[in-house]
Amino acid sequence: VVDNRLSCVLDMGHEDFSESDKRRFLTAFGERLFRRKQPESGWMLLIFEEVDDYAPQSPRGDQARTLQVFQQLVKRGRFKGLGALLVTQRSAAVSKDLLYMAETLVAFRTTAPRDQDTVTDWMRRHALATEAANSLHQLKSGEAWVWSPEAMGILERQSFRRMSTLDTGKTPEHVVGKAARQTTLAEIDVPALRDRIQDHAEKQKAE
């Protein structure tokens, strides 16, 4: 990922991954990424999808080490050129140490009381007007409050366009008597990636 500047998705939802396997992999990946990433290699954006799954507010057992690693990536990764985008539907379940490091908030419709409290607490810490906090549960689909007190200096209620590319999080449509449409994914040059990984592995052994 670092050496070859790859844009990639790490899919941890495979059935062969147990929860402990997932945390062990993410911990090792995060530690190594932080060590190998250097400022001169340019910027890299890490998107933490469903961040509450591996950076919980109340970590148990080996969850604590995984959380510690990702806190390091978010807190200290900036000087190495690492940016972080945290995505969650359950803000109350995310580690507040991690959540409160965010400089920009994009808050879509939030209806659960505990999640509303977490978002409004972040807003109050940044002296946000009560209008935004009080309207979280009334936002329409695709509508959000964007609050960036320092990076962009804005507080705006904005509407986001629907995806024109593949939306993997969309609820599947069901039409009686009609088969679901198959999605064609982009082709991946697996042999080329395999060669890169093999070359890297041999280089590591030699060194």
Residue frames as a rotation matrix with the C-alpha (Angstrom) as fourth column:
VAL 1
0.567 0.824 0.000 0.00
0.824 -0.567 0.000 0.00
0.000 0.000 -1.000 0.00
VAL 2
0.645 -0.386 -0.659 2.77
0.025 -0.852 0.523 2.45
-0.764 -0.355 -0.540 0.92
ASP 3
-0.346 -0.934 0.090 5.53
0.112 0.054 0.992 1.38
-0.931 0.354 0.086 -1.46
ASN 4
-0.749 0.075 0.658 3.30
0.652 0.261 0.712 1.03
-0.118 0.962 -0.244 -4.53
ARG 5
-0.865 0.424 -0.267 0.82
-0.379 -0.902 -0.205 3.83
-0.328 -0.076 0.942 -3.70
LEU 6
-0.808 0.582 -0.086 -2.14
0.405 0.656 0.637 1.47
0.427 0.481 -0.766 -4.04
SER 7
-0.468 0.800 0.374 -5.73
-0.876 -0.477 -0.076 2.57
0.117 -0.364 0.924 -3.61
CYS 8
-0.657 0.158 -0.737 -7.38
0.000 0.978 0.210 -0.41
0.754 0.138 -0.642 -1.98
VAL 9
0.267 0.780 0.566 -10.12
-0.835 -0.106 0.540 -1.70
0.481 -0.617 0.623 0.29
LEU 10
-0.885 -0.458 -0.083 -9.33
-0.333 0.748 -0.574 -4.07
0.325 -0.481 -0.814 3.15
ASP 11
0.095 0.985 -0.147 -12.48
-0.652 0.173 0.738 -6.20
0.752 0.026 0.658 3.38
MET 12
-0.837 -0.420 0.351 -12.67
-0.523 0.425 -0.739 -7.64
0.161 -0.802 -0.575 6.90
GLY 13
-0.014 0.951 0.308 -16.13
-0.945 0.088 -0.314 -9.11
-0.326 -0.296 0.898 6.38
HIS 14
-0.216 -0.110 -0.970 -14.95
-0.662 0.747 0.063 -12.43
0.718 0.656 -0.234 4.92
GLU 15
0.749 0.661 0.038 -16.46
-0.495 0.521 0.695 -15.47
0.440 -0.540 0.718 6.62
ASP 16
0.422 -0.663 -0.618 -12.99
0.520 0.735 -0.434 -16.94
0.743 -0.138 0.655 7.25
PHE 17
-0.565 -0.612 0.554 -12.15
-0.066 -0.635 -0.769 -14.03
0.823 -0.471 0.318 9.59
SER 18
0.142 0.536 -0.832 -13.10
0.926 0.224 0.302 -14.50
0.349 -0.814 -0.465 13.22
GLU 19
0.938 0.226 0.262 -13.38
0.128 -0.930 0.343 -11.38
0.321 -0.288 -0.902 15.39
SER 20
0.641 -0.764 -0.079 -9.99
0.046 -0.064 0.997 -12.10
-0.766 -0.642 -0.006 16.97
ASP 21
-0.008 -0.606 0.795 -8.47
0.932 0.283 0.225 -12.71
-0.362 0.743 0.563 13.49
LYS 22
0.539 0.324 0.778 -9.83
0.662 -0.734 -0.154 -9.37
0.521 0.598 -0.610 12.35
ARG 23
0.988 -0.147 0.046 -8.40
-0.143 -0.765 0.628 -7.43
-0.057 -0.627 -0.777 15.30
ARG 24
0.382 -0.903 0.198 -5.04
0.356 0.342 0.870 -9.20
-0.853 -0.262 0.452 15.08
PHE 25
0.026 -0.334 0.942 -4.73
1.000 0.016 -0.022 -8.35
-0.007 0.942 0.334 11.38
LEU 26
0.695 0.329 0.639 -5.84
0.419 -0.908 0.012 -4.73
0.584 0.259 -0.769 11.77
THR 27
0.896 -0.419 -0.144 -3.46
-0.036 -0.394 0.919 -4.19
-0.442 -0.818 -0.368 14.70
ALA 28
0.063 -0.920 0.386 -0.47
0.606 0.343 0.718 -5.55
-0.793 0.188 0.579 12.77
PHE 29
0.139 0.058 0.989 -1.48
0.955 -0.272 -0.118 -3.66
0.262 0.961 -0.093 9.61
GLY 30
0.913 0.303 0.274 -1.89
0.227 -0.934 0.276 -0.38
0.339 -0.190 -0.921 11.49
GLU 31
0.667 -0.729 -0.154 1.44
0.078 -0.137 0.988 -0.71
-0.741 -0.671 -0.035 13.30
ARG 32
-0.130 -0.757 0.640 3.32
0.791 0.309 0.528 -1.51
-0.598 0.575 0.559 10.10
LEU 33
0.395 0.354 0.848 1.60
0.825 -0.543 -0.158 1.22
0.404 0.762 -0.506 8.10
PHE 34
0.998 0.004 -0.057 2.56
0.033 -0.859 0.511 3.81
-0.047 -0.512 -0.858 10.70
ARG 35
0.336 -0.941 0.037 6.19
0.207 0.112 0.972 2.67
-0.919 -0.319 0.232 10.68
ARG 36
-0.224 -0.478 0.849 6.57
0.873 0.290 0.393 2.53
-0.434 0.829 0.352 6.88
LYS 37
0.608 0.523 0.597 4.71
0.747 -0.632 -0.207 5.72
0.269 0.572 -0.775 5.94
GLN 38
-0.356 -0.778 -0.517 7.09
0.814 -0.530 0.237 8.66
-0.459 -0.337 0.822 5.58
PRO 39
0.206 0.508 -0.836 6.26
0.121 -0.861 -0.494 12.34
-0.971 0.001 -0.239 4.83
GLU 40
-0.517 -0.525 -0.676 8.18
-0.536 -0.417 0.734 12.36
-0.667 0.742 -0.065 1.54
SER 41
-0.890 0.204 0.408 5.87
0.403 0.769 0.496 9.72
-0.213 0.606 -0.766 0.04
GLY 42
-0.752 0.605 0.263 2.98
-0.224 -0.609 0.761 12.22
0.620 0.513 0.593 -0.08
TRP 43
-0.458 0.681 0.572 -0.49
-0.871 -0.215 -0.441 12.26
-0.177 -0.700 0.692 1.41
MET 44
-0.799 0.320 -0.509 -2.59
0.102 0.907 0.409 9.17
0.593 0.275 -0.757 2.08
LEU 45
-0.301 0.789 0.535 -6.21
-0.910 -0.406 0.087 9.12
0.286 -0.461 0.840 3.22
LEU 46
-0.971 0.061 -0.233 -7.39
0.134 0.941 -0.311 6.31
0.200 -0.333 -0.922 5.51
ILE 47
-0.244 0.954 0.172 -11.16
-0.761 -0.298 0.576 5.75
0.601 0.009 0.799 5.51
PHE 48
-0.986 -0.085 0.143 -12.28
-0.162 0.675 -0.719 3.91
-0.036 -0.733 -0.680 8.64
GLU 49
-0.315 0.918 -0.242 -15.63
-0.520 0.046 0.853 2.38
0.794 0.395 0.463 7.62
GLU 50
0.689 0.637 -0.346 -17.84
0.003 0.475 0.880 1.27
0.725 -0.607 0.325 10.55
VAL 51
-0.238 -0.922 0.304 -15.14
-0.322 -0.220 -0.921 2.59
0.916 -0.317 -0.244 12.89
ASP 52
0.169 0.369 0.914 -17.19
-0.978 -0.049 0.201 1.64
0.119 -0.928 0.353 15.97
ASP 53
0.901 0.205 -0.383 -16.53
-0.225 0.974 -0.008 -2.02
0.372 0.093 0.924 15.11
TYR 54
0.419 -0.821 -0.387 -12.80
0.745 0.555 -0.370 -1.82
0.518 -0.133 0.845 15.91
ALA 55
-0.755 -0.575 0.315 -12.43
0.234 -0.686 -0.689 1.44
0.612 -0.447 0.653 17.88
PRO 56
0.169 0.956 -0.238 -15.22
0.583 0.098 0.806 1.03
0.795 -0.275 -0.541 20.47
GLN 57
0.287 0.046 0.957 -15.94
-0.539 -0.818 0.201 3.30
0.792 -0.574 -0.210 23.41
SER 58
0.462 -0.092 0.882 -15.58
-0.820 0.334 0.465 0.36
-0.337 -0.938 0.079 25.81
PRO 59
0.107 -0.493 -0.863 -12.83
-0.736 0.544 -0.402 -1.94
0.668 0.679 -0.305 24.44
ARG 60
0.740 0.133 0.659 -12.52
-0.566 0.652 0.505 -5.46
-0.363 -0.747 0.557 25.81
GLY 61
0.618 -0.533 0.578 -9.50
0.408 0.846 0.343 -7.75
-0.672 0.024 0.740 25.74
ASP 62
-0.352 -0.847 0.399 -7.43
0.773 -0.022 0.635 -7.37
-0.529 0.531 0.662 22.57
GLN 63
0.513 0.581 0.632 -9.75
0.812 -0.567 -0.139 -4.58
0.278 0.585 -0.762 21.36
ALA 64
0.823 -0.203 -0.530 -7.74
0.194 -0.777 0.599 -2.20
-0.534 -0.596 -0.600 23.54
ARG 65
-0.206 -0.977 0.056 -4.53
0.339 -0.018 0.941 -2.74
-0.918 0.213 0.334 21.55
THR 66
-0.256 0.198 0.946 -6.30
0.965 0.004 0.260 -2.29
0.048 0.980 -0.192 18.20
LEU 67
0.801 0.598 0.035 -7.85
0.588 -0.796 0.140 0.94
0.112 -0.091 -0.990 19.47
GLN 68
0.488 -0.699 -0.522 -4.46
0.181 -0.504 0.844 2.17
-0.854 -0.506 -0.119 20.66
VAL 69
-0.463 -0.688 0.559 -2.94
0.664 0.148 0.733 1.58
-0.587 0.710 0.388 17.22
PHE 70
-0.026 0.524 0.851 -5.70
0.926 -0.308 0.219 3.44
0.377 0.794 -0.477 15.38
GLN 71
0.869 0.223 -0.442 -5.55
0.413 -0.818 0.400 6.31
-0.272 -0.530 -0.803 17.85
GLN 72
-0.023 -0.968 -0.250 -1.87
0.297 -0.245 0.923 6.61
-0.955 -0.052 0.293 16.97
LEU 73
-0.462 -0.103 0.881 -2.67
0.879 0.080 0.470 6.66
-0.119 0.991 0.054 13.24
VAL 74
0.463 0.753 0.467 -5.22
0.776 -0.599 0.196 9.44
0.428 0.272 -0.862 13.68
LYS 75
0.904 -0.054 -0.423 -3.37
0.266 -0.704 0.659 11.51
-0.334 -0.709 -0.622 16.29
ARG 76
0.207 -0.947 -0.247 0.24
-0.144 -0.279 0.950 11.21
-0.968 -0.161 -0.194 15.16
GLY 77
0.067 -0.160 0.985 -0.18
0.813 0.581 0.039 10.21
-0.579 0.798 0.169 11.53
ARG 78
0.914 0.395 -0.097 -0.62
0.276 -0.776 -0.567 13.78
-0.299 0.491 -0.818 10.31
PHE 79
0.434 -0.809 -0.397 3.10
-0.625 -0.588 0.514 14.60
-0.649 0.025 -0.760 10.37
LYS 80
-0.520 -0.580 0.628 3.66
0.051 0.712 0.700 11.51
-0.853 0.396 -0.341 8.21
GLY 81
-0.796 0.258 -0.548 1.07
-0.605 -0.364 0.708 12.61
-0.017 0.895 0.446 5.66
LEU 82
-0.796 0.564 -0.218 -1.77
0.532 0.825 0.191 10.41
0.288 0.036 -0.957 6.92
GLY 83
-0.657 0.690 0.303 -5.31
-0.717 -0.697 0.031 11.79
0.232 -0.197 0.953 6.95
ALA 84
-0.940 0.341 -0.014 -8.28
0.318 0.859 -0.402 10.03
-0.125 -0.383 -0.915 8.55
LEU 85
-0.467 0.884 0.018 -11.98
-0.727 -0.395 0.562 9.86
0.504 0.250 0.827 7.71
LEU 86
-0.966 0.159 0.205 -14.08
-0.041 0.687 -0.725 8.16
-0.257 -0.709 -0.657 10.40
VAL 87
-0.468 0.837 -0.285 -17.43
-0.618 -0.079 0.782 6.73
0.632 0.542 0.555 9.27
THR 88
-0.968 0.194 -0.159 -20.07
0.250 0.711 -0.657 5.35
-0.014 -0.676 -0.737 11.65
GLN 89
-0.207 0.962 0.177 -23.81
0.057 -0.169 0.984 5.02
0.977 0.214 -0.020 12.13
ARG 90
0.727 0.410 -0.551 -23.33
0.518 0.199 0.832 4.76
0.450 -0.890 -0.067 15.90
SER 91
0.119 -0.726 0.678 -21.28
-0.145 -0.688 -0.711 7.71
0.982 -0.014 -0.187 17.12
ALA 92
0.580 0.152 0.800 -22.05
-0.788 -0.143 0.599 6.87
0.205 -0.978 0.037 20.75
ALA 93
0.968 -0.165 0.190 -20.26
0.104 0.949 0.297 3.52
-0.229 -0.267 0.936 20.33
VAL 94
0.521 -0.819 0.242 -17.00
0.387 -0.026 -0.922 5.08
0.761 0.573 0.303 19.03
SER 95
-0.002 -0.643 -0.766 -14.07
0.998 -0.044 0.035 5.84
-0.056 -0.765 0.642 21.32
LYS 96
0.917 0.385 -0.104 -14.44
0.386 -0.922 -0.005 9.48
-0.098 -0.036 -0.995 22.35
ASP 97
0.203 -0.922 -0.328 -10.64
0.084 -0.318 0.945 9.85
-0.976 -0.220 0.012 22.49
LEU 98
-0.607 -0.375 0.701 -10.69
0.671 0.230 0.705 9.10
-0.426 0.898 0.112 18.76
LEU 99
0.196 0.834 0.516 -13.90
0.974 -0.227 -0.004 10.95
0.113 0.503 -0.857 17.92
TYR 100
0.834 0.201 -0.514 -12.92
0.362 -0.902 0.235 14.24
-0.417 -0.382 -0.825 19.54
MET 101
-0.281 -0.950 -0.132 -9.75
0.346 -0.229 0.910 14.43
-0.895 0.210 0.393 17.44
ALA 102
-0.043 0.345 0.938 -11.92
0.998 0.059 0.024 15.14
-0.047 0.937 -0.347 14.40
GLU 103
-0.807 -0.302 -0.507 -11.59
0.289 -0.951 0.106 18.66
-0.514 -0.061 0.855 12.98
THR 104
-0.702 0.610 -0.369 -14.59
-0.693 -0.464 0.552 18.47
0.166 0.643 0.748 10.65
LEU 105
-0.667 0.573 0.477 -18.01
0.059 0.678 -0.732 16.95
-0.743 -0.460 -0.486 11.34
VAL 106
-0.694 0.584 -0.421 -20.52
-0.583 -0.113 0.805 15.82
0.423 0.804 0.418 8.72
ALA 107
-0.844 0.422 0.330 -23.66
-0.090 0.495 -0.864 14.82
-0.528 -0.759 -0.380 10.62
PHE 108
-0.716 0.664 -0.216 -26.52
-0.151 0.155 0.976 13.15
0.681 0.732 -0.011 8.73
ARG 109
0.251 0.911 0.326 -29.92
-0.638 -0.098 0.764 12.35
0.728 -0.400 0.557 10.22
THR 110
-0.798 -0.507 -0.326 -29.42
-0.025 0.569 -0.822 11.00
0.603 -0.647 -0.467 13.73
THR 111
0.121 0.979 0.165 -32.39
-0.414 -0.102 0.905 9.65
0.902 -0.178 0.392 15.66
ALA 112
0.297 -0.035 -0.954 -31.02
0.674 0.716 0.184 7.49
0.677 -0.697 0.236 18.51
PRO 113
0.966 0.193 0.170 -30.87
0.031 -0.745 0.666 9.58
0.255 -0.638 -0.726 21.72
ARG 114
0.599 -0.794 -0.106 -27.37
0.340 0.132 0.931 8.47
-0.725 -0.594 0.349 22.76
ASP 115
-0.129 -0.632 0.764 -25.98
0.985 0.010 0.174 9.13
-0.117 0.775 0.621 19.28
GLN 116
0.536 0.385 0.752 -27.65
0.479 -0.872 0.105 12.55
0.696 0.303 -0.651 19.25
ASP 117
0.970 -0.178 -0.164 -26.03
0.074 -0.426 0.902 13.34
-0.231 -0.887 -0.400 22.61
THR 118
0.190 -0.965 0.179 -22.58
0.713 0.261 0.651 12.41
-0.675 0.004 0.738 21.25
VAL 119
-0.104 -0.188 0.977 -22.94
0.922 -0.387 0.024 14.60
0.373 0.903 0.214 18.17
THR 120
0.708 0.444 0.549 -24.37
0.248 -0.885 0.395 17.57
0.661 -0.143 -0.736 20.07
ASP 121
0.792 -0.514 -0.330 -21.62
0.336 -0.084 0.938 17.24
-0.510 -0.854 0.106 22.69
TRP 122
-0.193 -0.860 0.473 -19.03
0.930 -0.006 0.368 17.60
-0.314 0.511 0.800 19.89
MET 123
0.109 0.319 0.941 -20.97
0.683 -0.712 0.162 20.60
0.722 0.625 -0.296 18.61
ARG 124
0.953 0.301 -0.039 -21.14
0.225 -0.614 0.757 22.25
0.204 -0.730 -0.652 22.04
ARG 125
0.370 -0.898 -0.238 -17.40
0.664 0.076 0.744 21.84
-0.650 -0.433 0.624 22.47
HIS 126
-0.626 -0.581 0.521 -17.03
0.776 -0.391 0.496 23.92
-0.085 0.714 0.695 19.33
ALA 127
-0.619 0.401 -0.675 -19.66
0.044 -0.841 -0.540 26.52
-0.784 -0.364 0.503 20.30
LEU 128
-0.902 0.325 0.285 -22.07
0.352 0.170 0.920 25.40
0.250 0.930 -0.268 17.58
ALA 129
-0.621 0.759 0.195 -25.45
-0.762 -0.643 0.074 27.09
0.181 -0.103 0.978 17.26
THR 130
-0.593 0.438 0.676 -28.31
-0.298 0.660 -0.690 25.10
-0.748 -0.610 -0.261 18.78
GLU 131
0.271 0.742 -0.613 -30.24
-0.879 -0.070 -0.472 25.09
-0.393 0.667 0.633 15.48
ALA 132
-0.151 -0.417 -0.896 -28.04
-0.777 0.611 -0.153 22.34
0.611 0.673 -0.416 14.05
ALA 133
-0.956 -0.265 0.127 -28.09
-0.280 0.692 -0.665 20.25
0.088 -0.672 -0.736 17.21
ASN 134
-0.452 0.859 0.242 -31.87
-0.367 0.068 -0.928 20.46
-0.813 -0.508 0.285 17.52
SER 135
0.375 0.640 -0.670 -32.56
-0.859 -0.032 -0.511 19.53
-0.349 0.768 0.538 13.88
LEU 136
-0.666 -0.746 -0.013 -30.47
-0.701 0.619 0.354 16.34
-0.256 0.244 -0.935 13.64
HIS 137
-0.625 0.468 0.626 -33.52
0.223 0.874 -0.431 14.09
-0.748 -0.129 -0.650 13.79
GLN 138
0.413 0.870 -0.269 -35.34
0.035 -0.311 -0.950 16.12
-0.910 0.383 -0.159 11.12
LEU 139
-0.371 -0.636 -0.676 -32.74
-0.674 -0.317 0.668 15.98
-0.640 0.703 -0.311 8.35
LYS 140
0.750 0.603 -0.273 -33.85
-0.601 0.449 -0.661 14.42
-0.276 0.659 0.699 5.06
SER 141
0.615 -0.530 0.584 -32.01
0.498 0.835 0.233 11.51
-0.612 0.148 0.777 3.44
GLY 142
0.206 -0.654 0.728 -28.78
0.931 -0.097 -0.351 12.81
0.300 0.750 0.589 1.95
GLU 143
0.544 0.038 0.838 -28.91
-0.050 -0.996 0.077 16.01
0.838 -0.084 -0.540 4.00
ALA 144
0.299 -0.530 -0.794 -26.29
0.919 0.385 0.089 16.84
0.258 -0.756 0.602 6.64
TRP 145
0.985 -0.166 -0.055 -24.80
-0.132 -0.910 0.393 19.57
-0.115 -0.380 -0.918 8.78
VAL 146
0.388 -0.919 0.074 -21.19
0.725 0.254 -0.640 20.27
0.569 0.302 0.765 7.80
TRP 147
0.994 -0.066 0.086 -19.26
-0.107 -0.717 0.689 21.91
0.016 -0.694 -0.720 10.62
SER 148
0.342 -0.939 0.034 -15.60
0.876 0.306 -0.374 22.74
0.340 0.158 0.927 10.06
PRO 149
0.900 0.164 -0.404 -14.59
0.357 -0.809 0.467 25.50
-0.250 -0.565 -0.787 12.50
GLU 150
0.269 -0.887 -0.375 -10.91
-0.184 -0.430 0.884 25.63
-0.945 -0.168 -0.279 11.52
ALA 151
-0.441 -0.546 0.712 -10.13
0.516 0.495 0.699 23.70
-0.735 0.675 0.063 8.33
MET 152
-0.490 0.324 0.809 -12.86
0.808 -0.178 0.561 25.32
0.326 0.929 -0.175 6.20
GLY 153
-0.960 0.088 -0.264 -14.47
0.074 -0.834 -0.547 27.79
-0.268 -0.545 0.794 8.58
ILE 154
-0.597 0.790 -0.142 -18.03
-0.488 -0.218 0.845 26.80
0.636 0.574 0.515 7.70
LEU 155
-0.767 0.567 0.301 -21.29
0.065 0.534 -0.843 25.73
-0.638 -0.627 -0.446 9.31
GLU 156
-0.549 0.535 -0.642 -23.73
-0.836 -0.347 0.426 24.77
0.005 0.770 0.638 6.58
ARG 157
0.016 0.646 0.763 -26.72
-0.198 0.750 -0.631 22.54
-0.980 -0.141 0.140 6.02
GLN 158
-0.460 -0.354 -0.814 -25.96
-0.846 -0.105 0.523 20.75
-0.271 0.929 -0.251 2.77
SER 159
0.693 0.645 0.322 -27.53
-0.439 0.732 -0.520 18.15
-0.571 0.219 0.791 0.49
PHE 160
-0.459 -0.882 0.102 -25.36
-0.534 0.366 0.762 15.41
-0.710 0.296 -0.639 -0.98
ARG 161
0.040 0.433 -0.900 -26.02
-0.982 0.183 0.044 13.80
0.184 0.882 0.433 -4.35
ARG 162
0.756 0.245 0.607 -26.85
-0.356 0.932 0.066 10.12
-0.550 -0.266 0.792 -4.54
MET 163
-0.277 -0.918 0.282 -24.09
-0.243 0.351 0.904 7.80
-0.930 0.182 -0.321 -5.74
SER 164
0.543 0.360 -0.759 -23.86
-0.824 0.054 -0.564 7.22
-0.162 0.932 0.326 -9.47
THR 165
-0.418 -0.714 -0.561 -21.26
-0.691 0.651 -0.314 4.49
0.590 0.257 -0.766 -8.92
LEU 166
-0.104 0.362 -0.926 -21.79
0.254 0.910 0.327 1.19
0.962 -0.201 -0.187 -7.11
ASP 167
-0.096 0.177 0.980 -23.43
-0.874 -0.485 0.002 1.72
0.476 -0.856 0.201 -3.71
THR 168
-0.541 -0.212 -0.814 -22.51
-0.009 0.969 -0.247 -1.38
0.841 -0.126 -0.526 -1.72
GLY 169
-0.984 0.149 -0.095 -24.44
0.097 0.005 -0.995 -0.17
-0.148 -0.989 -0.019 1.33
LYS 170
-0.531 0.830 -0.172 -27.75
-0.830 -0.469 0.302 0.26
0.170 0.303 0.938 -0.48
THR 171
-0.264 0.554 0.790 -30.65
-0.387 0.689 -0.613 -1.97
-0.884 -0.467 0.033 0.51
PRO 172
-0.966 -0.148 0.210 -31.17
0.114 0.489 0.865 -4.48
-0.231 0.860 -0.455 -2.35
GLU 173
-0.358 0.876 -0.324 -34.29
-0.912 -0.402 -0.080 -3.90
-0.201 0.267 0.942 -4.44
HIS 174
-0.810 0.168 0.562 -36.72
0.133 0.986 -0.102 -6.77
-0.571 -0.008 -0.821 -4.70
VAL 175
-0.332 0.709 -0.622 -39.03
-0.932 -0.350 0.099 -7.07
-0.147 0.613 0.777 -7.66
VAL 176
0.077 0.450 0.890 -41.39
-0.324 0.855 -0.405 -10.07
-0.943 -0.257 0.211 -7.71
GLY 177
0.759 0.265 0.594 -40.61
0.333 0.626 -0.705 -12.39
-0.559 0.733 0.387 -10.62
LYS 178
0.854 -0.511 0.101 -37.48
-0.173 -0.460 -0.871 -10.52
0.491 0.726 -0.481 -11.63
ALA 179
0.505 -0.747 -0.432 -33.93
0.841 0.538 0.054 -11.66
0.192 -0.391 0.900 -10.95
ALA 180
0.703 -0.335 -0.627 -31.58
0.155 -0.789 0.594 -9.24
-0.694 -0.515 -0.503 -9.22
ARG 181
0.918 -0.396 -0.025 -29.24
-0.160 -0.313 -0.936 -7.40
0.363 0.863 -0.351 -11.57
GLN 182
0.581 -0.785 -0.216 -25.66
0.798 0.496 0.344 -8.59
-0.163 -0.372 0.914 -11.36
THR 183
0.872 -0.338 -0.354 -23.02
-0.291 -0.940 0.180 -5.96
-0.394 -0.054 -0.918 -10.78
THR 184
0.693 -0.703 0.158 -19.92
0.566 0.394 -0.724 -5.93
0.447 0.592 0.671 -12.97
LEU 185
0.787 -0.478 -0.390 -16.86
0.147 -0.469 0.871 -5.00
-0.599 -0.743 -0.299 -10.94
ALA 186
0.635 -0.651 -0.417 -13.66
-0.769 -0.479 -0.423 -3.51
0.075 0.589 -0.805 -12.27
GLU 187
0.823 -0.397 -0.407 -11.02
0.260 0.899 -0.351 -6.05
0.506 0.183 0.843 -13.24
ILE 188
0.726 -0.639 0.254 -7.95
-0.565 -0.342 0.751 -6.41
-0.393 -0.689 -0.609 -11.03
ASP 189
0.417 -0.687 -0.595 -4.53
-0.523 0.354 -0.775 -7.42
0.743 0.635 -0.212 -12.32
VAL 190
0.934 0.048 0.353 -4.07
-0.333 0.471 0.817 -10.17
-0.128 -0.881 0.456 -9.74
PRO 191
0.679 -0.734 0.030 -0.88
0.710 0.645 -0.284 -11.64
0.189 0.214 0.958 -11.30
ALA 192
0.093 -0.651 0.753 0.81
0.178 -0.733 -0.656 -8.22
0.980 0.196 0.048 -11.19
LEU 193
0.490 0.149 0.859 -0.13
-0.750 -0.431 0.502 -7.78
0.445 -0.890 -0.099 -7.53
ARG 194
0.990 -0.125 0.063 1.07
0.081 0.879 0.469 -11.31
-0.114 -0.459 0.881 -6.75
ASP 195
0.388 -0.898 0.207 4.44
0.697 0.139 -0.703 -10.54
0.602 0.418 0.680 -8.37
ARG 196
0.115 -0.315 0.942 4.78
-0.340 -0.904 -0.261 -7.33
0.933 -0.290 -0.211 -6.35
ILE 197
0.753 0.237 0.614 4.02
-0.652 0.142 0.745 -9.13
0.089 -0.961 0.262 -3.11
GLN 198
0.891 -0.453 -0.017 6.44
0.453 0.891 0.014 -11.95
0.009 -0.020 1.000 -3.96
ASP 199
0.189 -0.849 0.494 9.21
0.420 -0.384 -0.822 -9.48
0.887 0.363 0.284 -4.80
HIS 200
0.251 -0.024 0.968 8.61
-0.664 -0.731 0.154 -7.65
0.704 -0.682 -0.199 -1.56
ALA 201
0.946 0.152 0.287 8.65
-0.315 0.644 0.698 -10.87
-0.078 -0.750 0.657 0.46
GLU 202
0.641 -0.768 0.014 11.95
0.704 0.580 -0.410 -11.94
0.307 0.272 0.912 -1.09
LYS 203
0.055 -0.599 0.799 13.42
0.015 -0.799 -0.601 -8.50
0.998 0.045 -0.035 -0.41
GLN 204
0.578 0.235 0.782 12.37
-0.734 -0.271 0.623 -8.74
0.358 -0.934 0.016 3.24
LYS 205
0.969 -0.245 0.021 14.04
0.219 0.899 0.378 -12.15
-0.111 -0.362 0.926 3.59
ALA 206
0.358 -0.885 0.298 17.25
0.670 0.021 -0.742 -10.84
0.650 0.466 0.601 2.02
GLU 207
-0.074 -0.366 0.928 17.36
-0.276 -0.886 -0.372 -7.92
0.958 -0.284 -0.036 4.42
